[in-house]
Amino acid sequence: MTLTTLLIIILILILIGAVPAWPHSRAWGYGPSGIVGIILVVLLVLLLMGRI
């Protein structure tokens, strides 16, 4: 398993966890999805630079 595949799997799990569909996460607001967005931007920049 390559690093890229591992990062994609982790990112998908984080995206699923950031969805405010469960009662314990409804009050979190935009925090988790904002963090996921920052991670996506960083991974996209690394991918475009050829680091991943």
N, C-alpha and C positions, 0 to 999 in steps of 0.2 A: 504494500500500500504506500503510495507516494505521499509527500507532504501536502500537495494540492488536494488530493482526495480526502485526506484527513481534515484539512481546513474546511472543505465544503461540507463534510458531514457535521462538524462542530457548528458551523454557521447555520445549517438547517435546524439543528437542535435548539440553538439559541433563538432563531426566528419563531419556532413553535412555542418556546417558553415565554417569549415576549408578547404573545397574543393575549390580550386581557379578557379571556373567555372564562376563566375560572374565578370563583368567588374570592379567593385569597389575593388575587392580583388585580382586581378591579380598581382599587384605590391607588395604584402605582402611578397612574397617569402616563405621560409620554417618556418617562425615564428609560425603561428597558428598550423601547423601540429606537430612541435616540442613540443609545449605546450601540445597538445593532447597526444603525445607519453609519456611525463613525467607523465601526469595524469594516463594514462593506466598502466605504470610501478608501480606507487604508489598504485593504486587500486589492481593490481595483487599481490604485496607484502602483502598488508593488507588482501587480500583474502586467500593467502597461510598461513598467520600467524593466521587466524581464527578471525580476528577483525571485519570482515564484515559478 
